[in-house]
């Protein structure tokens, strides 16, 4: 019981640290993505010009940091519990020549674990997600998170804090499932593609910290890029529903309005910003997470 508690704490700490680091570093990309998605008339350049100072690029950092750090901690610890349960029935394999100490599962098990863990945590952190998006947008001039919370509650009630959960779940659950599947596979393939001069080992025969961090970060960047592109339309729909709830009242209506009144390609608006953020975020968060797990375990 004590050992399990220590391991769970390790995943919580690793996820929190990785999520916080990526949120603080990459908030400008998240802010620009939100503003590009709020209207078809906003381009990257016009979104940048709307920012009144360098400090303004970090608007919404508190909400984003809470969501990403706590969300990552809950997600990665939940994911590990699910993956450990799925892997418990089989014989443990050797960790030699691997960049990770995480459980090894089949392709479908990785997909299932990612979907379930992300869907659960996405619901728990949904109120913070809504606050983050509203605070980053130029459609609302909130001066604090307290003001934003009060305004949403008064005008929309508790339901307002879960606005856009449907498309958020359709974005995050498949994204997480695809990501975990691709990430685990990439950790096997990437070392085979790297020059032998890059690969080094510690005295126990495991990859060195440098090699495992490099392999895990590259695998995370590739996996996040592909999964992000596939799930991009759901992100745009989610953002519109959260910013203009009276106009975009449902997932289907939002999809139809964007496709008919604007352009179907508008469903991919902000992709470049989200792609850059998700890829770099995954590289930072998972690189830190994997190495911290090794230290704790």
C-alpha positions in Angstrom: 0.0 0.0 0.0 2.8 2.4 0.9 4.7 1.5 -2.3 1.6 2.2 -4.4 1.1 5.5 -2.6 4.7 6.6 -3.3 4.3 5.6 -7.0 1.0 7.5 -7.3 2.7 10.6 -5.7 5.5 10.3 -8.1 3.2 10.5 -11.1 1.3 13.4 -9.5 4.5 15.4 -8.9 6.0 14.5 -12.3 2.8 15.5 -14.1 2.4 18.7 -12.1 5.9 19.8 -12.7 5.9 19.0 -16.4 2.5 20.7 -16.9 3.4 23.8 -15.0 6.7 24.2 -16.9 5.0 23.9 -20.3 2.1 26.3 -19.3 4.4 29.0 -18.1 6.7 28.7 -21.2 4.1 28.4 -23.9 1.2 30.6 -22.7 1.7 33.2 -25.6 1.0 30.5 -28.2 -2.2 29.4 -26.4 -3.4 33.0 -26.1 -2.8 33.7 -29.8 -4.5 30.5 -30.8 -7.6 31.4 -28.8 -7.8 34.9 -30.4 -7.3 33.5 -34.0 -10.1 31.0 -33.4 -12.6 33.6 -32.0 -13.3 35.1 -35.5 -12.6 34.3 -39.1 -11.3 37.8 -39.6 -8.5 37.5 -37.2 -5.1 36.5 -38.5 -1.9 35.7 -36.6 -0.5 39.1 -37.4 -3.7 41.0 -36.3 -3.8 38.9 -33.1 -0.2 39.8 -32.3 -1.0 43.5 -32.9 -3.9 43.4 -30.5 -1.5 42.5 -27.7 -0.6 45.8 -26.0 2.7 44.6 -24.4 5.0 41.7 -24.0 3.4 41.0 -20.6 0.0 40.9 -22.4 1.1 37.7 -24.2 0.9 35.9 -20.8 -2.7 37.1 -20.1 -4.6 34.1 -18.6 -1.4 32.4 -17.4 -2.9 31.8 -13.9 -5.9 29.9 -15.2 -3.8 28.1 -17.8 -1.2 27.1 -15.2 -3.8 25.7 -12.9 -5.5 23.8 -15.6 -2.3 22.4 -17.2 -0.4 21.6 -14.0 -3.3 20.1 -12.0 -4.8 18.6 -15.2 -1.5 16.9 -16.1 -1.0 15.6 -12.6 -4.5 14.1 -12.5 -4.3 12.8 -16.1 -0.8 11.2 -15.8 -1.5 9.6 -12.4 -4.9 8.3 -13.7 -3.3 7.1 -16.9 -0.7 5.2 -15.0 -3.2 3.6 -12.7 -5.2 2.4 -15.7 -2.1 1.2 -17.6 -0.7 -0.6 -14.5 -4.0 -2.4 -14.0 -4.1 -3.5 -17.6 -0.4 -4.6 -17.5 -0.7 -6.4 -14.1 -1.9 -9.6 -15.6 1.2 -10.1 -17.7 4.8 -10.9 -16.9 7.0 -7.8 -16.5 9.5 -7.2 -19.3 13.1 -6.0 -19.0 13.6 -2.2 -19.0 17.0 -2.5 -20.5 17.4 -0.6 -23.7 14.3 1.4 -23.0 13.8 5.2 -22.5 10.9 4.7 -20.0 9.8 2.9 -16.9 6.1 3.2 -17.8 4.0 0.0 -18.3 4.2 -1.6 -21.7 0.8 -2.3 -23.3 -0.7 -3.3 -26.6 -1.7 -0.7 -29.2 -5.4 -0.9 -28.3 -4.7 -0.9 -24.5 -2.7 2.3 -24.9 -5.5 3.9 -26.9 -8.2 2.9 -24.4 -6.2 4.0 -21.4 -5.5 7.4 -23.0 -9.2 8.0 -23.9 -10.6 7.1 -20.5 -8.1 9.0 -18.5 -8.4 12.2 -20.6 -12.2 12.1 -20.7 -12.4 11.8 -16.9 -9.8 14.6 -16.1 -11.2 16.8 -18.9 -14.6 16.9 -17.1 -13.0 17.7 -13.7 -10.9 20.6 -15.1 -13.7 21.9 -17.5 -14.6 25.0 -15.3 -10.9 26.2 -15.4 -10.8 25.6 -19.2 -13.8 27.9 -19.7 -12.3 30.6 -17.5 -9.0 30.3 -19.3 -10.6 30.7 -22.8 -12.8 33.6 -21.7 -9.9 35.4 -20.0 -7.6 35.0 -23.1 -10.2 36.3 -25.5 -10.7 39.9 -26.5 -14.5 39.4 -26.4 -14.4 39.7 -22.6 -12.5 42.3 -20.6 -12.3 40.6 -17.3 -9.9 42.1 -14.8 -9.6 39.0 -12.7 -10.5 35.4 -12.5 -12.9 36.2 -9.7 -14.8 38.6 -11.9 -14.9 36.1 -14.7 -16.2 33.4 -12.3 -18.9 35.7 -11.0 -20.0 36.8 -14.4 -20.3 33.3 -15.9 -22.2 32.1 -12.8 -24.7 35.0 -12.8 -25.4 35.0 -16.5 -25.2 31.2 -17.3 -25.3 29.4 -14.0 -23.3 26.3 -13.2 -23.8 25.0 -16.8 -21.8 27.9 -18.1 -18.6 26.4 -16.5 -19.1 23.2 -18.6 -19.9 25.0 -21.9 -18.3 23.2 -24.8 -17.6 20.0 -22.8 -18.9 17.8 -25.7 -16.4 19.0 -28.3 -13.7 19.3 -25.7 -14.2 15.6 -24.9 -14.3 14.8 -28.6 -11.0 16.7 -29.0 -9.1 15.6 -25.8 -10.2 11.9 -25.5 -9.2 10.9 -29.1 -6.2 13.1 -28.9 -5.0 11.5 -25.7 -5.7 8.0 -27.0 -3.9 8.6 -30.3 -1.0 10.4 -28.4 -0.4 7.5 -26.0 -0.5 5.0 -28.8 1.8 7.0 -31.1 4.1 8.0 -28.2 4.7 4.4 -27.0 5.4 3.2 -30.5 7.7 6.1 -31.3 9.8 5.4 -28.2 10.6 2.1 -29.8 11.2 3.4 -33.4 13.1 6.7 -32.7 16.2 5.1 -31.2 16.5 2.9 -34.3 16.5 6.0 -36.5 19.1 8.0 -34.4 22.8 7.8 -35.1 24.6 5.5 -32.8 26.8 8.4 -31.6 23.7 9.9 -30.0 22.8 6.7 -28.0 24.6 6.3 -24.7 24.0 4.0 -21.7 24.4 4.2 -17.9 26.4 1.5 -15.9 23.2 -0.6 -15.5 22.7 -0.9 -19.2 19.7 1.6 -19.4 19.7 4.6 -21.7 21.5 7.6 -20.1 19.4 10.5 -18.9 20.5 12.5 -22.0 19.5 9.7 -24.4 16.2 8.9 -22.7 15.2 12.6 -22.5 16.1 13.1 -26.1 14.2 10.0 -27.3 11.1 10.8 -25.1 11.0 14.4 -26.2 11.3 13.6 -29.9 8.6 10.9 -29.6 6.3 13.3 -27.7 6.8 16.1 -30.3 6.0 13.8 -33.2 3.0 12.1 -31.5 1.5 15.4 -30.3 1.9 17.0 -33.8 0.0 14.2 -35.5 -2.7 13.8 -32.9 -3.2 17.6 -32.7 -3.8 17.9 -36.5 -6.3 15.1 -36.5 -8.4 16.6 -33.6 -8.0 20.3 -34.7 -11.7 20.9 -35.8 -13.0 19.9 -32.3 -10.7 22.6 -30.7 -12.1 25.3 -32.9 -15.7 24.2 -32.2 -15.0 24.1 -28.5 -13.5 27.6 -28.5 -16.5 29.1 -30.4 -19.0 27.5 -28.1 -17.2 28.8 -25.0 -16.8 32.4 -26.3 -20.2 32.9 -27.9 -22.6 30.5 -26.1 -25.8 32.4 -27.4 -24.8 32.0 -31.0 -23.1 28.6 -30.9 -25.5 26.6 -28.8 -24.5 23.1 -29.7 -21.8 21.0 -31.3 -23.8 20.4 -34.5 -25.0 24.0 -34.9 -21.4 25.3 -34.4 -20.1 22.9 -37.1 -22.8 23.9 -39.6 -22.5 27.7 -38.9 -18.7 27.7 -39.4 -18.9 25.5 -42.5 -21.7 27.4 -44.2 -21.1 31.0 -43.1 -17.3 30.9 -43.1 -15.3 28.1 -44.7 -14.8 24.5 -43.8 -11.1 25.2 -43.5 -12.0 27.6 -40.7 -12.4 24.5 -38.5 -8.6 24.3 -38.6 -8.1 27.9 -37.6 -5.3 28.4 -35.1 -3.8 25.0 -36.0 -0.3 26.4 -36.4 -0.4 27.9 -32.9 -1.9 24.9 -31.4 0.5 22.6 -33.2 3.5 24.5 -32.0 2.2 24.7 -28.5 1.0 21.1 -28.2 4.2 19.7 -29.7 6.5 21.8 -27.6 4.3 21.3 -24.5 4.4 17.5 -25.0 8.2 17.5 -25.4 8.7 19.6 -22.3 6.0 18.0 -20.1 6.7 14.3 -21.0 10.5 14.8 -21.0 10.3 16.2 -17.4 7.7 13.6 -16.3 9.5 10.5 -17.5 12.8 11.6 -15.9 11.1 12.5 -12.6 9.4 9.1 -12.6 12.8 7.4 -12.8 14.1 9.4 -9.9 11.1 8.6 -7.7 10.9 4.9 -8.7 
